[in-house]
Amino acid sequence: MSEDDTGSDAQELGITKSKEYETGEWYAEVVQKAKLANYAPEGMSGFIITRPRGYALWERLQNFLDAKFKATGAQNAYFPLFIPESYLEAEKDIVEGFDPEVAWVTHGGHEELEERLAVRPTSESIIAPYMAQWVRSHRDLPLRLNQWASVVRWEATDTKPFFRTKEFLWQEGHTAHADREGAWEETMTRLDQYESAYQDFLAIPVLRGQKPDHDKFPGADTTTTVEALMPDGKSVQGGTSHYLGTSFAEAFDITFSDEDEADRVAHTTSWGLSWRALGALIMTHSDDQGLVLPPTVAPTQVAIVPIWQEDTKDDVLEYAEEVAEELEEAGVRVELDDRDTRNPGFKFNEHELNGVPVRFEIGPYEVDDEEVTVVHRPDGEETTVDRDDIAETTQEHLDEVYAKLYAAAEENLEGEVREADSRNEILGTIGQHGGYVKAPWCGDEACETEVKDQIAAEIVMVPFEEEDDLHGDDHDETCAICDDDATRTAYFAKSY
């Protein structure tokens, strides 16, 4: 090991906290040492600086979802960051729901503004008035808009990079439809796309359902959600899709003339996913060596580390360069790490810390035998493969790494869904194990409050009615908390 591979450099690469025993500190260390984000300057608690490596993850997720949105009729637009107070007040539920979270602008330069401007906490109240202008006839429907933006919600206190920050990046879609059927289909289409983003892109299995009525989006008829379970037993609200009914359309006069020229009120939806998904990604897959990324989202999918002595350097580098060029031509995101100021061991550790899914090791033996040594990031599995058809072989290994990550996350989820039939059983199960606890529920918020007050767990999801055995009259179960008749199954959990 050379002098520059010791001391502070080696310490900088090392993760010193335990994922299992010091989850919060471990997470913060991974985010910073993998160069995903820094904390903002003193005096700006709750804000982060997103570094290029972290922003690259967001861009890849953004591109994945943006393609799905556009393929299903949504068009991107952009609306102002500031929203006049009178616009926000046009929908009373929005005002009441977000009032503690809104940051206000009261001055422009030295002049006090005639009307306060809200820093965007969500955009229904600025987008809906313009949807009202753009919709006149049934021929204008459905109208599907999406914007990629940031929002500010000031109530965040227990902040954590990507999971919960006062400003965060997200997308928010807003649509208008002629009837409930079209709007509900839209709501479920977007929920399907969020489920795909987690399961097909981030390698994270999710549960899907809807929020209880007392926890739905302010002003919404129904809020649907995908929920992801973290290794520490807490749930992450992965993305929400809301059927808003006609409340926003009535508040902002989104009306249209139907085929009979009668005026009708539109049905609207909104749907959003934030960079909380990146927090779930980091928390789910990473380990005590650092960041772990699925190949789908990793900025670098393959790191090639040549290993040479002076008499073999030229041959090894030439061989490694040929492999790298072939992978690039095949569309693989590859980095040839030919730095001569770092030894191979340091490079291995650095690429592991940064979450590169697959490492190729190429030394004189690989050159002589026309082979490549392949190492998987998640578990260190090492194999030797032929140089021929290396691009095709690489894709097989990337797919295998994805499958490993998904299987591990799926095993965690399946083992952490438990059932309970009483209040004490709910409290004891979550207190001891974490995870999700399924319990029969009467639908009364007061029953959730009893649990929340004791262990800070809440109902994160109830299954859709058609998927819930407790919906309807053909059951005789009672609520686990109050013993009244149960009407729904509730999933209790602590959450981020």
N, C-alpha and C positions, 0 to 999 in steps of 0.2 A: 504494500500500500504506500502510495506516495505521500509526501508531506501535506499536500493540499486535500487529501482524502481523510484527514484526521481532525480532531479538535472540533471547532465550532461548526465546520461544514457537516461533519458526520452527525453532530447533535441536531443540526437544523433539519436533517432528513428523518431523524428518529421520531416515532410517535411514543410519547412517554405515558400517556393515560390509557386506561383499560376500557374497551367498549362495554364489557359486561358490568364492571363495577363502578366506573366513573363516566357514564354515558354522555352527560352534558359537556364535561371538560374534554373528553375524547373527541366529540363531534366538533367542538370549536377548534381543537388543535388540528384535526384533519382539514377543515375548511381553510385554515390559515397556511398550514405547511404544504398543502397541495396547491397553494396559490390560486384559490378560488375567490376569496374575498378578504378584505380588511375591514376593521371597524372604522367608522367615520370619526372626524376630529372630535376632541373633547367639547362638550356642550351640545353635541348632536346625538345623544343617546337614542338607540333604536334605529339608526341608519347604518348602511354598509356601503363600502366601495366594492363594486364587482370587478374583479380582475379579468384580463382577457381569457384565461383558461375557464373561469366560471361563466363568463358571458358566452363562450363558445358552446357550453352545454345548453344554455337557454336558446341560443340560435338554432341548434339542431332540433330541439323539441318544438320550437316555434315553426320551423320549416315542415316538420312532420304534420303538425296540426293544421297549419295554414293550407297545405295541399288538400287535406281532407275537407276543410271548410269550403274551399273554392270548388272542389269537385261536387259539393252538395249545395251550390247556389249562393253561398255567402260572398259578399264583396267587401273589401277593406276600405275603411274611411278613417277620418281622424277628426275629433271634436276638441274644443278648447279644454285646457287644464282647469280653468276657472269657471265656476257656475254661479250665476246671480242668485242671491238668496231667495228672490221671488220665484225663481224656477224650482229651486229645491223644495219650497213650501207648497208648490202646486200639488204634490202628492204627499198627504199628511203622514202616511205610514213611513215614507222615506225619511222625513224630517225626524220623526220620533225614533226610528230605528237607528239612525246614524248620528243623532245629535251629539252624543259624547265623543264621537270620533272625528268630527269635522274640524279641520284647521281653516281659519278665516283670514282673508286679506282685507285690511281696513284702510290702508293707505297706498297711494301710488306716488312714489317720490315723497314730496313733502305735503301733498294734498290728501285730505281725508276723502275717501270715496263716498259718493252719494248712496251707494248700495253695497253692502258687504258682498265679497266674492268668496265662495267656498272653494277650497282646493279639492279637486275631484275625489270624493270617497267612492263613488260609482257614478255611472253616466246616464242612467235612465232619464233623469230630469233635464238633461241637456240634449240628449238624442231624441227623446220622444216628441218634443215640439217640432223638430225638423222632419221626423217621420210623418207627422200630421200634415206638414206642407207638401210632402212628396207623394202622399197617398190621396188620391181623389176618387178613383174608380176601382172596381173589382179587378180591372186589368192591371192595376199597379201592384197587385198582390200575388204571391207573397213577396214582401220586401225583406231582404236579409242583409244585415250590416254587421261588420265586425271591426273592432279596432284593437291594435296592439299599443299598449300605453302603460303608464304607471298611475297608481292611485296612492293617496295618503290617508291613513286612518290613525289618528293620534292617540287612541286609547291604549295602544300596545305598550305594556310595561315589562313583562317578562319576555324580553326579545331574544331571538336566536336567529343567526344568519339564515336567510331563505325561508325558514319555517314561519317566523313572525317578526316583521320589521315595520316601522312606521310608514315607510314608502316601499312599495313592492311593484315589480313588473307583472303584468298579466295580459290576457286578452279578454275582451267582453263582447259577446255577440248580442244583437238586438234584432228581433224580427217581428213582423206584423202579418196576420193571416185573416182570411175571411171568416173562419169558424173555429170552434174548439178542436175539432178533429185534426185540422191542419196544424194548429199550434201545438197540440199534444204530440203529434208525430214529430214535429220539429224538436220539441223538448227531449224526446227519447233518442232521436238521431244524434243530438249533441252528447247525450249521456253515453251512448254507444261509442262515440269517438273518444271521449275521455277514458272510457274503459280500455279501448284499444291503445291509447297513448301509454297507459301504465303497463298493460299486459304484453303488448306487442313491441313496445319501444323501450320502456324502462325496466322490463323484466320484473314487474311487481304485480302479483295477483291482487285483486280488489274485491270487496263486497259492494253490491249496488242495491239501492232502495230509495227511500225518501225520508226527509226530515219530519219529525213530529210537528204538528201544526204550530205549537208554541215556539218552534225554532226555525220556521221557514223564513225565507227572504222577506223583508218588510214590504207589504203590499202584494205579495205573491199569493196565488191560489194553491200551488203545490211546488215544493222544492225537492228535486231529486239529487242524489249524491252518489259518488263512488268514494269508498273508505278504504284506506290502506293501513295495515297493521305494521308498526315499527318493532324492531327486535327488543325494545325495552317494554313492550306491552302496551304502548299508547297508540291511539288511532290518529290518522291524518285525514282530514277532509280533503280528498284529492282533487275534486272538481265538482261544481254544482250547475245544474240546468233547471231553470225555473219556468213553469207555466204561470204567467202573470194574470191569466183571465182577461177581463176587460177593465180592470181598475185603472191601469195606467192610460189606457186608450180613452177612458171617460175623463180622466183628469186633464189630459193633454189634447183632447178632441181629435183622436186618430179615428176618423170615420171615412166611409166610402159609399159610393152608390153601387148597389148590386145590379144584377142583370135586369131587374124590373124597375131600376132607377129609384129604388127606395134607399134611404140613408140607413146605414148600419154601423155599429161600433166594431172595430177590429179586435181580434184576440192577439195578444203579444206574448213574447218570450224574451228571456235574457239568460245568458250562460257564460260561465267564466272559469278559467284555470290560471293559477298564478305560479310564480317560481317556487311556491311551497313544494311543487313536484320535485324540484331539485333537492330540497331538503330531504324528502322521502327517498330519493335516489341515493344520496350520500349515506343516510342513516341505515338504509336497508342492506346495502351490499358491502360497504367498506369494513375494514378490519383493523387490527392493531398494527398492521404494517402501513396503513394509509388508505387512500382512496381506491375503490374498486368500481369500475364502470363496465356496463354492457357494451359490446362492440358497436351496437346501433348508435349510441350517443357519444362514444369516446372520440375526442378530437384526433387522437392517434390510436389506430387499431393495432398496429404492429410496430414494435421497436426492434430494430436489427442491431445487435451488439457484436461487432467484429472483435475477435480475440487473437492477438498476434504477438510474436517476437519480431525483432528487427529483421531477421532473415526470411520471415514469412509474411511480413506486412503487406507488400505489394500484391501478392497473390490473394491473400485474404480479403483485402479491400476491393480488389477488382471483382472477385466472386460476389461479395456482399452488395456491391453497387449494381451488379447485373440482377440479383434477386430483387433489390429495391425497385429498380426500373420496371421489372416485369409486374410487380405488385401495383405500382402506380398506374401502369397502363390498364390494369384490370379494375381500377377504381378503388383499390384498398388505400386507406389513409396510413401511410407508412413513414417512419422516421429512421434514417440511417444514422446511428449515433457513432460517428467516427472521430469524436474528440480524442486527442492524444494527451490531454491534460488530466484525464480521469481514467482510473483503472476499471476493468470490467465489473468488479464487485460494487463499486460506487454507482456505476450506471444501472446495474440490476436493481439496487435499492431505490434509486431515484425514479426509475420507471414504475416500480411497484408502488411507491408513494403516490405517483401521479395517476395511478389507476389504469395503465395501458393493459388491455386485456390479454395480449399475446406477445411474447418475446421470442425472437429468433437469436440463437447463439451460433456464430459461425467462426470456427477456428481452422487451423491447418488440416485437422482430421476430416472435418466436413468438406473442405475443398477437395482433398484427395479422394474421398468416397462419393463425391457429388451428392451430398446430403445437407440437411438443415436440422439443427436441434430446436425443437419447439417447446416452449414453457408456457403453461396457462397461469394467468395471474391469480384467479380465485383460490386455487389449491396447490399450486406449484407442480402439477403433473407435467412430466417431461417425456417427450417422445422424439424419435429420430425419423425423419421422413425423406423421401427421395426428392432430389432437386427438380426432376421432371414434373410438369403440371403443378408447379408450386402455387400458382394463383388459385387453382381449383382446390388444392389441399388446404390452403390458408382459409378459404371461405368455410370449409368443413370444420376447421378448428374454431373459427369465430362463432359459427352456429353452435358448436359444442359448448363453448364458454357461456353463451347466452342461456342455453338449456340448463347448465349447472346453476347459474345464478337464479333463474326462475324456479327451479326445483327446490333450492334451499329456501327461498322466500315462501314458496307454496307450503312447504313442510312446516315452516314457522306459523303460517296462518292457520293451517288445519289443526295444529296442536294447541291453538290458543283461542278456540271458540268453545265455550263451555255453557252448560245450561244450569239454571237455578229456578227454584220454585218459591223462595221466600226472600224477604228483605235481608235477613241476616246472612243467607246463603249468597246473595249478590254481593254484599259488603265483604264477606269473608273471602270469596273467590277472587274478586278484583284486588282486594288488599294483599292477598297472598301470591297470586299468579299474574295479575294484570290481564291483558288480552280482552277479548269480547265475552260478555255474559249475555246469553239469550234468556229472556224471561217473559212470561205472559204479563200484559199490562192493560190497565183499564182505559188508558187514554188521558188520564188526568195529570196535568203538569205537577201537581202537588206531590204525587208519588215519586216523580223524578227528583224533586227538590229534596226529599228525605235522603236519597242516596247522595246527591250532590253535596249536601251540607256535611255529610259524614266523611266522604273520601274523595270529593272533587271529581267524581265520575258522573257522566250524563248519558242520555240516550243519543247516540250518534246516528242511529238509523233505525227505521222500521221497514220490513220488506214491503214490496208493492202488494196491494190488496189481493190480486189474483195469485200471488205466490205465498200468501200468509194463511196457514191453516186456521188461525184464530179469527179470521175475518168472516163475518156472517153469523148465522144462528146455530150451526151444527157443531157446537162444542160446549163443554161444560167446565172449562178451566176458569180459575179465578186469578185476579191480579196478584202477583207475587208480593206486593207491598200492602195493599189495603183490603184484599179479599173480596172486592167487588168483582162482577163479571169481567173477564178479560176480553178485549176486543181486538188487540193487536199483539204481535210479538215485538219486543223492544230489544235492541242491542245496546247494552250499557258498556262504557269504556271510559278511561281517562284519555284525554286528547291533547294534541299540540294546538 
